[in-house]
Amino acid sequence: MTAGEFRHNPETILRLYQACLICLKVPAMRFLIAALLGTASLLSPLSGFAQSSDVEATIQSVDLNDLTLTLDDGKTYKVPEEFNFEGLESGVKVLVFYTEVDGSRVVDDLEIVQ
């Protein structure tokens, strides 16, 4: 193909134009996607930053039906279904590691303090 044929071939010119548009759109699209992902991560709920807290207190009551412990600080802590209640009764001093999930305290770990 000679230079003169290239200039006058509308099909080739159209293909080159479309290729140039794609080359220009790809970096812009990547930038747009990166900006959207960055914004979404900043505006996402802060539950990703949830940290385990701990409290040392004495057990006030144990509810096996509701799977909860109430400590002498007056707060109730939920425990998982597979939780072992052995040795836990009113008056036992414990160290409870918990995470707040949807406004309720969920026990991650529990140690009996001597």
Chimera marker file (.cmm) of the C-alpha trace (Angstrom):
<marker_set name="trace">
<marker id="1" x="0.000" y="0.000" z="0.000" r="1" g="1" b="0" radius="0.5"/>
<marker id="2" x="1.426" y="3.349" z="-0.943" r="1" g="1" b="0" radius="0.5"/>
<marker id="3" x="1.010" y="6.614" z="0.912" r="1" g="1" b="0" radius="0.5"/>
<marker id="4" x="-1.591" y="7.803" z="-1.550" r="1" g="1" b="0" radius="0.5"/>
<marker id="5" x="-3.666" y="4.657" z="-1.149" r="1" g="1" b="0" radius="0.5"/>
<marker id="6" x="-3.511" y="4.957" z="2.620" r="1" g="1" b="0" radius="0.5"/>
<marker id="7" x="-4.853" y="8.516" z="2.632" r="1" g="1" b="0" radius="0.5"/>
<marker id="8" x="-7.796" y="7.646" z="0.466" r="1" g="1" b="0" radius="0.5"/>
<marker id="9" x="-8.833" y="4.368" z="2.118" r="1" g="1" b="0" radius="0.5"/>
<marker id="10" x="-11.676" y="5.321" z="4.496" r="1" g="1" b="0" radius="0.5"/>
<marker id="11" x="-11.845" y="1.837" z="6.013" r="1" g="1" b="0" radius="0.5"/>
<marker id="12" x="-8.200" y="1.962" z="7.118" r="1" g="1" b="0" radius="0.5"/>
<marker id="13" x="-8.600" y="5.496" z="8.442" r="1" g="1" b="0" radius="0.5"/>
<marker id="14" x="-11.657" y="4.417" z="10.445" r="1" g="1" b="0" radius="0.5"/>
<marker id="15" x="-9.772" y="1.468" z="11.961" r="1" g="1" b="0" radius="0.5"/>
<marker id="16" x="-6.852" y="3.701" z="12.943" r="1" g="1" b="0" radius="0.5"/>
<marker id="17" x="-9.223" y="6.253" z="14.453" r="1" g="1" b="0" radius="0.5"/>
<marker id="18" x="-10.977" y="3.554" z="16.504" r="1" g="1" b="0" radius="0.5"/>
<marker id="19" x="-7.608" y="2.171" z="17.683" r="1" g="1" b="0" radius="0.5"/>
<marker id="20" x="-6.556" y="5.657" z="18.796" r="1" g="1" b="0" radius="0.5"/>
<marker id="21" x="-9.805" y="6.122" z="20.704" r="1" g="1" b="0" radius="0.5"/>
<marker id="22" x="-9.293" y="2.820" z="22.506" r="1" g="1" b="0" radius="0.5"/>
<marker id="23" x="-5.710" y="3.804" z="23.395" r="1" g="1" b="0" radius="0.5"/>
<marker id="24" x="-6.973" y="7.068" z="24.843" r="1" g="1" b="0" radius="0.5"/>
<marker id="25" x="-9.898" y="5.506" z="26.725" r="1" g="1" b="0" radius="0.5"/>
<marker id="26" x="-7.973" y="2.705" z="28.472" r="1" g="1" b="0" radius="0.5"/>
<marker id="27" x="-5.757" y="4.949" z="30.680" r="1" g="1" b="0" radius="0.5"/>
<marker id="28" x="-8.701" y="7.215" z="31.423" r="1" g="1" b="0" radius="0.5"/>
<marker id="29" x="-10.843" y="4.212" z="32.358" r="1" g="1" b="0" radius="0.5"/>
<marker id="30" x="-8.102" y="2.802" z="34.591" r="1" g="1" b="0" radius="0.5"/>
<marker id="31" x="-7.779" y="6.144" z="36.338" r="1" g="1" b="0" radius="0.5"/>
<marker id="32" x="-11.557" y="6.346" z="36.797" r="1" g="1" b="0" radius="0.5"/>
<marker id="33" x="-11.742" y="2.817" z="38.239" r="1" g="1" b="0" radius="0.5"/>
<marker id="34" x="-8.830" y="3.530" z="40.612" r="1" g="1" b="0" radius="0.5"/>
<marker id="35" x="-10.478" y="6.756" z="41.772" r="1" g="1" b="0" radius="0.5"/>
<marker id="36" x="-13.816" y="5.007" z="42.356" r="1" g="1" b="0" radius="0.5"/>
<marker id="37" x="-12.198" y="2.170" z="44.315" r="1" g="1" b="0" radius="0.5"/>
<marker id="38" x="-10.245" y="4.645" z="46.435" r="1" g="1" b="0" radius="0.5"/>
<marker id="39" x="-13.383" y="6.642" z="47.186" r="1" g="1" b="0" radius="0.5"/>
<marker id="40" x="-15.346" y="3.503" z="48.013" r="1" g="1" b="0" radius="0.5"/>
<marker id="41" x="-12.693" y="2.322" z="50.448" r="1" g="1" b="0" radius="0.5"/>
<marker id="42" x="-12.729" y="5.674" z="52.222" r="1" g="1" b="0" radius="0.5"/>
<marker id="43" x="-16.511" y="5.798" z="52.463" r="1" g="1" b="0" radius="0.5"/>
<marker id="44" x="-17.027" y="2.143" z="53.398" r="1" g="1" b="0" radius="0.5"/>
<marker id="45" x="-18.253" y="1.306" z="56.899" r="1" g="1" b="0" radius="0.5"/>
<marker id="46" x="-15.538" y="1.273" z="59.486" r="1" g="1" b="0" radius="0.5"/>
<marker id="47" x="-16.352" y="-2.289" z="60.538" r="1" g="1" b="0" radius="0.5"/>
<marker id="48" x="-13.087" y="-3.311" z="58.932" r="1" g="1" b="0" radius="0.5"/>
<marker id="49" x="-11.396" y="-1.441" z="61.737" r="1" g="1" b="0" radius="0.5"/>
<marker id="50" x="-13.246" y="-3.375" z="64.439" r="1" g="1" b="0" radius="0.5"/>
<marker id="51" x="-10.879" y="-4.336" z="67.188" r="1" g="1" b="0" radius="0.5"/>
<marker id="52" x="-11.211" y="-6.745" z="70.022" r="1" g="1" b="0" radius="0.5"/>
<marker id="53" x="-11.580" y="-5.147" z="73.435" r="1" g="1" b="0" radius="0.5"/>
<marker id="54" x="-11.241" y="-6.738" z="76.822" r="1" g="1" b="0" radius="0.5"/>
<marker id="55" x="-12.747" y="-6.355" z="80.258" r="1" g="1" b="0" radius="0.5"/>
<marker id="56" x="-11.876" y="-7.942" z="83.581" r="1" g="1" b="0" radius="0.5"/>
<marker id="57" x="-14.961" y="-8.441" z="85.756" r="1" g="1" b="0" radius="0.5"/>
<marker id="58" x="-16.936" y="-10.903" z="87.849" r="1" g="1" b="0" radius="0.5"/>
<marker id="59" x="-19.743" y="-12.965" z="86.372" r="1" g="1" b="0" radius="0.5"/>
<marker id="60" x="-23.108" y="-11.857" z="87.700" r="1" g="1" b="0" radius="0.5"/>
<marker id="61" x="-25.220" y="-14.426" z="85.813" r="1" g="1" b="0" radius="0.5"/>
<marker id="62" x="-24.969" y="-17.086" z="83.110" r="1" g="1" b="0" radius="0.5"/>
<marker id="63" x="-27.892" y="-17.726" z="80.732" r="1" g="1" b="0" radius="0.5"/>
<marker id="64" x="-27.474" y="-21.059" z="78.922" r="1" g="1" b="0" radius="0.5"/>
<marker id="65" x="-30.700" y="-20.600" z="76.913" r="1" g="1" b="0" radius="0.5"/>
<marker id="66" x="-29.811" y="-17.194" z="75.438" r="1" g="1" b="0" radius="0.5"/>
<marker id="67" x="-26.067" y="-17.996" z="75.371" r="1" g="1" b="0" radius="0.5"/>
<marker id="68" x="-25.153" y="-14.848" z="77.299" r="1" g="1" b="0" radius="0.5"/>
<marker id="69" x="-23.028" y="-13.804" z="80.242" r="1" g="1" b="0" radius="0.5"/>
<marker id="70" x="-23.842" y="-10.800" z="82.398" r="1" g="1" b="0" radius="0.5"/>
<marker id="71" x="-20.898" y="-9.291" z="84.221" r="1" g="1" b="0" radius="0.5"/>
<marker id="72" x="-20.837" y="-7.064" z="87.295" r="1" g="1" b="0" radius="0.5"/>
<marker id="73" x="-20.318" y="-4.059" z="84.998" r="1" g="1" b="0" radius="0.5"/>
<marker id="74" x="-23.999" y="-4.554" z="84.064" r="1" g="1" b="0" radius="0.5"/>
<marker id="75" x="-23.293" y="-5.428" z="80.438" r="1" g="1" b="0" radius="0.5"/>
<marker id="76" x="-24.381" y="-8.594" z="78.653" r="1" g="1" b="0" radius="0.5"/>
<marker id="77" x="-22.019" y="-10.518" z="76.373" r="1" g="1" b="0" radius="0.5"/>
<marker id="78" x="-23.155" y="-13.031" z="73.736" r="1" g="1" b="0" radius="0.5"/>
<marker id="79" x="-21.189" y="-16.240" z="73.291" r="1" g="1" b="0" radius="0.5"/>
<marker id="80" x="-21.003" y="-18.607" z="70.282" r="1" g="1" b="0" radius="0.5"/>
<marker id="81" x="-23.135" y="-21.764" z="70.226" r="1" g="1" b="0" radius="0.5"/>
<marker id="82" x="-20.095" y="-24.019" z="70.692" r="1" g="1" b="0" radius="0.5"/>
<marker id="83" x="-19.005" y="-22.080" z="73.808" r="1" g="1" b="0" radius="0.5"/>
<marker id="84" x="-17.939" y="-24.202" z="76.806" r="1" g="1" b="0" radius="0.5"/>
<marker id="85" x="-19.611" y="-22.934" z="79.998" r="1" g="1" b="0" radius="0.5"/>
<marker id="86" x="-17.652" y="-25.326" z="82.215" r="1" g="1" b="0" radius="0.5"/>
<marker id="87" x="-16.468" y="-23.554" z="85.378" r="1" g="1" b="0" radius="0.5"/>
<marker id="88" x="-18.454" y="-20.400" z="84.665" r="1" g="1" b="0" radius="0.5"/>
<marker id="89" x="-20.906" y="-19.426" z="87.359" r="1" g="1" b="0" radius="0.5"/>
<marker id="90" x="-21.908" y="-16.390" z="89.337" r="1" g="1" b="0" radius="0.5"/>
<marker id="91" x="-18.994" y="-14.935" z="91.309" r="1" g="1" b="0" radius="0.5"/>
<marker id="92" x="-16.181" y="-16.192" z="89.056" r="1" g="1" b="0" radius="0.5"/>
<marker id="93" x="-13.726" y="-13.475" z="87.995" r="1" g="1" b="0" radius="0.5"/>
<marker id="94" x="-13.014" y="-13.541" z="84.241" r="1" g="1" b="0" radius="0.5"/>
<marker id="95" x="-11.107" y="-11.681" z="81.548" r="1" g="1" b="0" radius="0.5"/>
<marker id="96" x="-13.374" y="-11.361" z="78.498" r="1" g="1" b="0" radius="0.5"/>
<marker id="97" x="-12.126" y="-10.461" z="75.032" r="1" g="1" b="0" radius="0.5"/>
<marker id="98" x="-15.015" y="-9.268" z="72.876" r="1" g="1" b="0" radius="0.5"/>
<marker id="99" x="-15.902" y="-7.473" z="69.662" r="1" g="1" b="0" radius="0.5"/>
<marker id="100" x="-18.905" y="-5.191" z="69.211" r="1" g="1" b="0" radius="0.5"/>
<marker id="101" x="-21.097" y="-6.431" z="66.363" r="1" g="1" b="0" radius="0.5"/>
<marker id="102" x="-24.297" y="-4.541" z="65.523" r="1" g="1" b="0" radius="0.5"/>
<marker id="103" x="-24.400" y="-2.954" z="68.959" r="1" g="1" b="0" radius="0.5"/>
<marker id="104" x="-23.964" y="-6.163" z="70.973" r="1" g="1" b="0" radius="0.5"/>
<marker id="105" x="-20.799" y="-7.523" z="72.547" r="1" g="1" b="0" radius="0.5"/>
<marker id="106" x="-19.739" y="-10.906" z="71.175" r="1" g="1" b="0" radius="0.5"/>
<marker id="107" x="-17.181" y="-12.922" z="73.174" r="1" g="1" b="0" radius="0.5"/>
<marker id="108" x="-14.053" y="-13.862" z="71.186" r="1" g="1" b="0" radius="0.5"/>
<marker id="109" x="-12.186" y="-15.431" z="74.108" r="1" g="1" b="0" radius="0.5"/>
<marker id="110" x="-12.584" y="-15.799" z="77.843" r="1" g="1" b="0" radius="0.5"/>
<marker id="111" x="-10.095" y="-16.590" z="80.599" r="1" g="1" b="0" radius="0.5"/>
<marker id="112" x="-10.819" y="-17.366" z="84.231" r="1" g="1" b="0" radius="0.5"/>
<marker id="113" x="-8.730" y="-15.121" z="86.512" r="1" g="1" b="0" radius="0.5"/>
<marker id="114" x="-7.420" y="-16.742" z="89.704" r="1" g="1" b="0" radius="0.5"/>
<link id1="1" id2="2" r="1" g="1" b="0" radius="0.2"/>
<link id1="2" id2="3" r="1" g="1" b="0" radius="0.2"/>
<link id1="3" id2="4" r="1" g="1" b="0" radius="0.2"/>
<link id1="4" id2="5" r="1" g="1" b="0" radius="0.2"/>
<link id1="5" id2="6" r="1" g="1" b="0" radius="0.2"/>
<link id1="6" id2="7" r="1" g="1" b="0" radius="0.2"/>
<link id1="7" id2="8" r="1" g="1" b="0" radius="0.2"/>
<link id1="8" id2="9" r="1" g="1" b="0" radius="0.2"/>
<link id1="9" id2="10" r="1" g="1" b="0" radius="0.2"/>
<link id1="10" id2="11" r="1" g="1" b="0" radius="0.2"/>
<link id1="11" id2="12" r="1" g="1" b="0" radius="0.2"/>
<link id1="12" id2="13" r="1" g="1" b="0" radius="0.2"/>
<link id1="13" id2="14" r="1" g="1" b="0" radius="0.2"/>
<link id1="14" id2="15" r="1" g="1" b="0" radius="0.2"/>
<link id1="15" id2="16" r="1" g="1" b="0" radius="0.2"/>
<link id1="16" id2="17" r="1" g="1" b="0" radius="0.2"/>
<link id1="17" id2="18" r="1" g="1" b="0" radius="0.2"/>
<link id1="18" id2="19" r="1" g="1" b="0" radius="0.2"/>
<link id1="19" id2="20" r="1" g="1" b="0" radius="0.2"/>
<link id1="20" id2="21" r="1" g="1" b="0" radius="0.2"/>
<link id1="21" id2="22" r="1" g="1" b="0" radius="0.2"/>
<link id1="22" id2="23" r="1" g="1" b="0" radius="0.2"/>
<link id1="23" id2="24" r="1" g="1" b="0" radius="0.2"/>
<link id1="24" id2="25" r="1" g="1" b="0" radius="0.2"/>
<link id1="25" id2="26" r="1" g="1" b="0" radius="0.2"/>
<link id1="26" id2="27" r="1" g="1" b="0" radius="0.2"/>
<link id1="27" id2="28" r="1" g="1" b="0" radius="0.2"/>
<link id1="28" id2="29" r="1" g="1" b="0" radius="0.2"/>
<link id1="29" id2="30" r="1" g="1" b="0" radius="0.2"/>
<link id1="30" id2="31" r="1" g="1" b="0" radius="0.2"/>
<link id1="31" id2="32" r="1" g="1" b="0" radius="0.2"/>
<link id1="32" id2="33" r="1" g="1" b="0" radius="0.2"/>
<link id1="33" id2="34" r="1" g="1" b="0" radius="0.2"/>
<link id1="34" id2="35" r="1" g="1" b="0" radius="0.2"/>
<link id1="35" id2="36" r="1" g="1" b="0" radius="0.2"/>
<link id1="36" id2="37" r="1" g="1" b="0" radius="0.2"/>
<link id1="37" id2="38" r="1" g="1" b="0" radius="0.2"/>
<link id1="38" id2="39" r="1" g="1" b="0" radius="0.2"/>
<link id1="39" id2="40" r="1" g="1" b="0" radius="0.2"/>
<link id1="40" id2="41" r="1" g="1" b="0" radius="0.2"/>
<link id1="41" id2="42" r="1" g="1" b="0" radius="0.2"/>
<link id1="42" id2="43" r="1" g="1" b="0" radius="0.2"/>
<link id1="43" id2="44" r="1" g="1" b="0" radius="0.2"/>
<link id1="44" id2="45" r="1" g="1" b="0" radius="0.2"/>
<link id1="45" id2="46" r="1" g="1" b="0" radius="0.2"/>
<link id1="46" id2="47" r="1" g="1" b="0" radius="0.2"/>
<link id1="47" id2="48" r="1" g="1" b="0" radius="0.2"/>
<link id1="48" id2="49" r="1" g="1" b="0" radius="0.2"/>
<link id1="49" id2="50" r="1" g="1" b="0" radius="0.2"/>
<link id1="50" id2="51" r="1" g="1" b="0" radius="0.2"/>
<link id1="51" id2="52" r="1" g="1" b="0" radius="0.2"/>
<link id1="52" id2="53" r="1" g="1" b="0" radius="0.2"/>
<link id1="53" id2="54" r="1" g="1" b="0" radius="0.2"/>
<link id1="54" id2="55" r="1" g="1" b="0" radius="0.2"/>
<link id1="55" id2="56" r="1" g="1" b="0" radius="0.2"/>
<link id1="56" id2="57" r="1" g="1" b="0" radius="0.2"/>
<link id1="57" id2="58" r="1" g="1" b="0" radius="0.2"/>
<link id1="58" id2="59" r="1" g="1" b="0" radius="0.2"/>
<link id1="59" id2="60" r="1" g="1" b="0" radius="0.2"/>
<link id1="60" id2="61" r="1" g="1" b="0" radius="0.2"/>
<link id1="61" id2="62" r="1" g="1" b="0" radius="0.2"/>
<link id1="62" id2="63" r="1" g="1" b="0" radius="0.2"/>
<link id1="63" id2="64" r="1" g="1" b="0" radius="0.2"/>
<link id1="64" id2="65" r="1" g="1" b="0" radius="0.2"/>
<link id1="65" id2="66" r="1" g="1" b="0" radius="0.2"/>
<link id1="66" id2="67" r="1" g="1" b="0" radius="0.2"/>
<link id1="67" id2="68" r="1" g="1" b="0" radius="0.2"/>
<link id1="68" id2="69" r="1" g="1" b="0" radius="0.2"/>
<link id1="69" id2="70" r="1" g="1" b="0" radius="0.2"/>
<link id1="70" id2="71" r="1" g="1" b="0" radius="0.2"/>
<link id1="71" id2="72" r="1" g="1" b="0" radius="0.2"/>
<link id1="72" id2="73" r="1" g="1" b="0" radius="0.2"/>
<link id1="73" id2="74" r="1" g="1" b="0" radius="0.2"/>
<link id1="74" id2="75" r="1" g="1" b="0" radius="0.2"/>
<link id1="75" id2="76" r="1" g="1" b="0" radius="0.2"/>
<link id1="76" id2="77" r="1" g="1" b="0" radius="0.2"/>
<link id1="77" id2="78" r="1" g="1" b="0" radius="0.2"/>
<link id1="78" id2="79" r="1" g="1" b="0" radius="0.2"/>
<link id1="79" id2="80" r="1" g="1" b="0" radius="0.2"/>
<link id1="80" id2="81" r="1" g="1" b="0" radius="0.2"/>
<link id1="81" id2="82" r="1" g="1" b="0" radius="0.2"/>
<link id1="82" id2="83" r="1" g="1" b="0" radius="0.2"/>
<link id1="83" id2="84" r="1" g="1" b="0" radius="0.2"/>
<link id1="84" id2="85" r="1" g="1" b="0" radius="0.2"/>
<link id1="85" id2="86" r="1" g="1" b="0" radius="0.2"/>
<link id1="86" id2="87" r="1" g="1" b="0" radius="0.2"/>
<link id1="87" id2="88" r="1" g="1" b="0" radius="0.2"/>
<link id1="88" id2="89" r="1" g="1" b="0" radius="0.2"/>
<link id1="89" id2="90" r="1" g="1" b="0" radius="0.2"/>
<link id1="90" id2="91" r="1" g="1" b="0" radius="0.2"/>
<link id1="91" id2="92" r="1" g="1" b="0" radius="0.2"/>
<link id1="92" id2="93" r="1" g="1" b="0" radius="0.2"/>
<link id1="93" id2="94" r="1" g="1" b="0" radius="0.2"/>
<link id1="94" id2="95" r="1" g="1" b="0" radius="0.2"/>
<link id1="95" id2="96" r="1" g="1" b="0" radius="0.2"/>
<link id1="96" id2="97" r="1" g="1" b="0" radius="0.2"/>
<link id1="97" id2="98" r="1" g="1" b="0" radius="0.2"/>
<link id1="98" id2="99" r="1" g="1" b="0" radius="0.2"/>
<link id1="99" id2="100" r="1" g="1" b="0" radius="0.2"/>
<link id1="100" id2="101" r="1" g="1" b="0" radius="0.2"/>
<link id1="101" id2="102" r="1" g="1" b="0" radius="0.2"/>
<link id1="102" id2="103" r="1" g="1" b="0" radius="0.2"/>
<link id1="103" id2="104" r="1" g="1" b="0" radius="0.2"/>
<link id1="104" id2="105" r="1" g="1" b="0" radius="0.2"/>
<link id1="105" id2="106" r="1" g="1" b="0" radius="0.2"/>
<link id1="106" id2="107" r="1" g="1" b="0" radius="0.2"/>
<link id1="107" id2="108" r="1" g="1" b="0" radius="0.2"/>
<link id1="108" id2="109" r="1" g="1" b="0" radius="0.2"/>
<link id1="109" id2="110" r="1" g="1" b="0" radius="0.2"/>
<link id1="110" id2="111" r="1" g="1" b="0" radius="0.2"/>
<link id1="111" id2="112" r="1" g="1" b="0" radius="0.2"/>
<link id1="112" id2="113" r="1" g="1" b="0" radius="0.2"/>
<link id1="113" id2="114" r="1" g="1" b="0" radius="0.2"/>
</marker_set>
